[in-house]
Amino acid sequence: MRPVATVAATVAATVAATVAGEGIALAEVDRRERQLRASALAALPAAGSSEGRQLRRWLTQLLVTERVVALEAAARDLDQRAVGARSVAAPTEEELLPDATARLELGSVISAVLTSSALARALFAAVTRHVEVTEDEVAGYHARNPFRFAPPDTAGPADGAGWDTRPSRPPALDEVRAAIAADLRAAARRRAFATWLDSRRAELVRLAPGYEHPGDPRQPDNTHKH
Amino acid sequence: MVLFGRPLQLISAESTELFVGRREAPLQVVRIRYTGGQEPTGVRVEARDGRDGHAVQTPEPVRAEPAPGEGVLEVPVATPGATPGQRIPAAVVAGRARLNFELTVAEPGWTMFMISHFHYDPVWWTTQAAYTSSWQAPPGPARQQHGFDLVRAHLEFARREPEYKFVLAEVDYLKPYWDTHPEDRVDLRRLIHEGRVEIMGGAYNEPNTNLTGPETTIRNLVHGMAFQRDVLGADPATAWQLDAFGHDPAFPGMAADVGLTSSSWARGPHHQWGPMQVLAGVRGDPERMQFRSEFEWISPSGRGLLTSYMPGHYSAGWWMDASPTLSDAEEATYQLFLALKKVSTTRNVLLPVGTDYTPPNKWVTRIHRDWNARYAWPRFVCALPREFFTAVRAELGQRGLQPSPQTRDMNPIYTGKDVSFIDTKQANRAAEHAVLHAERFAAFAGVLTGAPYPQAALAKAWVQLAYGAHHDAITGSESDQVYLDLLTSWRDAWQLGSTARDNALRLLSSTVDTSAAASVLPGNALRVIVWNPLPHDRTDVVTVRVEKPFSEGVRVRDTDGVDLPAVVEHGGRSVSFIARDVPSLGWREFRLVPAFVEPGWQEARGAHGAHATEIINEHYRLRVDPSRGGGVASLVEQPSGRELIAEGEIGNELVVYDEYPQHPHFAEGPWHLVPRGPVIGSSGGPAESVRTYRSPIGERLVITGRIGRQLRYTQTITLWHAVPRVDCSTTIDEFDGADRLVRLRWPCPVPGAMPVSEVGDAVVARGFGLLHDPVTGRSVDTAEHPWTLDNPAYTWFGLSSSARIRVGAAVRSIAVAEVVSPSEHACGPMARGLLVALVRAGVTATCSTPDRPRYGHLAVDSNLPDVRIALGGPARNAFTAKVLADAGSEYTAELERQLNATGRARMWVPAAAPLAVEWVPGADLRYLRALPVLVLAGRDEAALGAAVAAVIDDLADAEVLVSQDAPVGDVSTAGAPHSVVFDQRTVALLNRGMPGFAVEADGTLHASLMRSCTGWPSGMWTDPPRRTAPDGSNFQLQHWTHRFEYALASGPGDWRQAAIPTRSAEFSHPLLAVAATGEHSTNDGPLPASGSLLRVDPAGHGTLGDVQLGALKATGNPLVRGSAAQADPRASVTLRLVEGRGTSTTAVVRAPLGRLTQAARADLLERPRQPLPVESGRIRVDLHGYEIATVLVRLDLRRVTEASGGGAGGGARSGAARSGAARSGAGLAPEAEAVQPLYARYWLHNRGPAPLGGLPAVGYLHPHRVTAAPGADVTLRLTVASDRTDGPLRGAIRLVGPDRWSAAPDDLPFELPPGGHASREVLLRVPADAAPGRYPVRAQLRLDADHLPPSWRQVVEDVCLVSVGTASAPARGDMLRLDREPDPVTVAPGGSARLAVTVATDAHADLAVEAHVISPWGTWEWIGPPAVGAELPAEGKVELSFDVAPPRWAEPGRWWALIRVAAAGHLVYTQAVPVEVRS
């Protein structure tokens, strides 16, 4: 086992977390909180309140995730500048996060990092490149959800207004194979990336008291509000 | 690498609950930890002595690979012939290594059902709009999302993962999702059909049933079942009340009576998060529970429901979502299994996987696949609750077991809920009563006159009440903005109910014949019809209000020409008198005759010109002490002559408690009461004024004073002649502080009595409150003692004896019991009947067993018992044996003596100390002799059964007799010394919407009035700018005038003999007076001058029993189940008859104006069950204790028909033709919303449930908001969906765009089959020269009106907002903007003012706007109308105004008002301006 960095109580006053032994300074959390508060459209919880501390925990998650992404990208020779110069292809936000369901699957922290960082999206592509779906999975999905990707039948304006009607028979697998495969592949890649990143974070990140994961039921502000 | 060279060393061996192999012949897993090893080594487990190779063996040794660190190995073991729990000496053998350990034989066959869910609050700290579809969760702490995204995410996951199953519940998001995503209907229905989606609840939402009226709970179920079952096509079976803050005791019976078969929830028997809550870093042990997690939850009616309590809370299984690996997640899940299985009833464990607003758990399907591939048992499966309950029932059946019966009071939970935002509880109560009255009078108006029953308005009113009953609404735990929004919902219900009630009463009054009385009355007399909404004859005070003064002086004359005493106030606009003998659900006519009299209130002076301080009627003599805040120093009950106020104490006192800003441990807000010690009361100083008034109809005290700088109060106490109540009101002004709680105190000790409270359709006893340190008088400090045993009551609470044990001459009241059954198997068969008999006598009980913990540890249990009942003698029941061993030989001898004499025994073993000694803050009553024990024993099982049955019989009169030679001990309950130990009397406090109460052991009744709470989410606001009360405070602080109405009633006997329910009902449901207008004053309608519409016997003050009329309405609820039928009271009415004393009785129901015919008993959904015989036009309904019986009956009111002369079309119809309502063409209540057209995305306007009519068809444009460049084509998808269930819907959608825009097509006729839907693309063409800006495009749906209910003919519109712009000229502008705020209002009673807002828009097309005036309870009668609409012209502005017109009789005070304006999903709230009524 690799030796793990623990955040001693003495340094907890200045560091919110460590990533591979390197500290994330509280000043960094402060800075991100100031930025967020300056830009936020929606009401944010009051500083110092339980919800306010939860917000700082969330920002800490964002910071450590960014740091983990940077470390892992470097380990793969993914270069920030190369991504910026598009010499390394990074998927777009639209491709990786097409809808709210995708964001929910990934969680708010990973979604936020993927939204803001092309490097993270390049890492996503690199980590999940080999994730594919099998023909059986595609066929199984089609058998279970025969109408899911069926194109609407626009043939007859029988009622005079040209309403689309549901096709009376499910489309053949060939007609929808590509759509199903794309849907399943994207979901599988999201899942693979999130799982991988979770395990990397578990290994690399140590959180200081007061900066635990916001969803960690053991920390005091997660007394679920009722 | 050196480590590899070490020989294998065994570190530990541990039995698990895991099995591998075949399910039918599984092998138990032993977990071995080891290290080292030079090469793979076979590992096996064998018997320790090696002799009995068959008892423990590993069929195939498992290979241990060399492990440099610690290796873990799972070794399968067969244990043939062993029984689960058996411990077998065993050894692990690995090469030459050997480790002895004790193998604990596990039980195969366990299944953990992982139920994927998300808990959903439709409103809480953010708004309905946000939670339904617009909440942008990030940046936020958790994986949380709004309802639409959640349903979508779970549905997509289920499509992808064949193992995934999940549940959906609340109609609050189901209806909007069902209608906006009609393309998902097919898959949702399919998944429901395939058993992969279960629709939970059978309820509209998760209501706090302990804070609303019982009928509100029933209608919540009616609305929930109708949508879930009829519209959605689901089959809800489980009441899913995850988060409700405690439950009304009657809830399980009600749920059973709508056809639900089970329930599951997380709060009730234990505080907060339940027995497994982590406190101070330590996880609680579920085995602190006295009963297992699956039990039969039984209501006071005796009806029960198989229930699964969630000991680890509804979020128990969610947290493994954060595990970084599958094996970590599996281990976390396994640990939960180990904890939960300890308390499960069968080998089935329910694990809720989800918490607030959570998407699918990322591990749950992977656990399902991986775990069950690895292990034969326990199975961890993705499942639905119905699978779990089926498995529980199957196992119970196989083993011949009954679930343990529990009537335990699942309260109190979160005591702050009873008082936070108190005004909403008052409003809710008033609205409930208005709607209940509207239903009964509208039904009779329909039968007698043919007036159409206002089903749409009433359905809307009820669904608003159901919406408001949510556990983050009526509980006061919502944010400030949500509070304001909710006020519009309660106001809507109140307004619809009041309107229908008033119109029905006016119509009915207009049919009262006046010709008979006319001869004895002058022609200028004003007719007044006084209506009694209760089903028994009564005498009470009534006040007639007239807008235009009738005369300065008035006499009230009855129809015999006898003048009655009266009080005229407010310049002739208010006339009060005592209306005697107003018939059951009937009326009596009176006349107001001009006269030169001055019968107002006259101020009285005492001796030497001092203020008199005493008032008197036939029932009470009451005196206040001006030097002690004007509190009540003496209250003497006449004619008993008994003083009710404790010596030296003061009644009607207001007391202010300092509170923490938030809970000192849980850091939470308004749902906790958080007193911190200091207390200050109104008796601490003199009153500012005390005035006494006398009048011909009663006497009154008016007291004013202050409590320091904390508040100013005005109290009135009135004794009306002939009315057996002390009627009181307290008005609180200038309550300007923060974190303070106000209680009202009446120290009225009754020796030996216990607290008793009305709950939904029943009365139960409750334990004493633990509010104060009895020595210092300070409040307990929440940091030290969080649990004070405040409780919610329905309309009254008091001191009485609900049930008694009489031991020789001694009498002990009992309130809450622990029934200790000899074993778990015996609980059901032996104890169920006893538990039902006890709860019908008001004693809730927990059925426990000797080997489990005792009930009564306040750190764990949400309430405490005061008596134990042991079933079985010492040989049968280990608990009895211990009690007897401790109590001394005289009790063992007594038991033997009784058994020898009769074969049975009934013996009282006193507690070690009086109750008050044990019953203290932080009480722990678990030790053996903390409470008295009633031992029931028998020589054999049959005799024991007979001993229990005899007590059940005895409980019919709520009293158990014990005759014994052994000492009785000290049976006192209260701490205060009394000359007598037990006094059979009752004192009760009746309330109008203040449910919170506690009665302390010294006999002081406390009612919680209000509080100013700053704890989160007090002050939270979602849509900026944040609004506050006019002084800048959070609305949760309640800084405005509040008026509380309550009454005190007392009498000899227990609460039944003192007829407290009847007296409380009379206080809650005042007589209603209708002043006939000139137009109808000479009406010659068919009704006599006095009469009764319906009689129920026994009811009211009689000694034979008390059957209450829970509701009377037109039969059926067609609109809520998507049916176009019209509920018609002429075809059938529904009666809800409620037995009100816990005893069996037979109710006789008749309609004095005619006959009842075609009667049937029905369930709560009004589905007929079996016919009821009708004899002589009346029906007899047998009721058991607290039964809620629904009866369908036809009202054949022949007398009216005959009286009207039998003209063509029948008398009832001709009556209608003459009625004002029918003539004017208006119905009894609106058939349409005040603002038209309806907005399809109603939830975005934070206005509660779907609009009046229920939105049976609706079209939506997708997406809801788009951007486009000038000259572009925009493709939108238009969907249309029907929720009608009993026929097709035809109509058309018309697209209305901005000027010069084109939409193709723009007129789309449709026809949809039941539940059908359609969609198509429409093309918008943006003109090339369109200026940058906002362009609303409206899709207006109109149904072809043939044969449809009027409420379905409203136009419904969705609006797509197109933002037109380019990179260089982006779209700008406000959709909705405040142009002019309203001005502050100061107005005198009788005056009027305007409250107006001007809103503007930058939109380039007209918009429909709706504006709601929001003002607190207390102002609704004179600020209105509640909502107005307008068309806001493109780039224009519009003013929306409301009237502020307090009538002459309005009391002065300071309130506030603001206006919420909404258009196309955009909202603005004006400032809250002060509204002052200044006399």
Interface residues (C-beta under 8 A of the other chain):
Chain A: M1 L36 A40 A42 A43 L44 S49 S50 E51 Q54 L55 R57 W58 L59 A100 T101 L104 E105 G107 S108 S111 A112 G140 Y141 R144 N145 F147 R148 P152 T154 D159 G160 A161 G162 W163 D164 T165 R166 D183 L184 A187 R191 A194 T195 D198 S199 R201 A202 E203 H213 P214 G215 D216 P217 R218 P220 D221 T223 H224 K225 H226
Chain B: G69 W125 Q136 A137 P138 P139 G140 P141 A142 R143 Q145 D149 L150 R152 A153 E156 F157 R159 R160 P162 V186 D187 D243 F245 W273 V278 G281 H313 S315 W319 D321 A322 S323 P324 T325 T355 D356 P359 P360 K362 Y414 S477 F666 A667 E668 W671 W1016 M1020 W1021 T1022 P1024 R1026 V1280 A1292 P1305 D1307 L1308 P1309 F1310 E1311 A1318 S1319 R1320 E1321
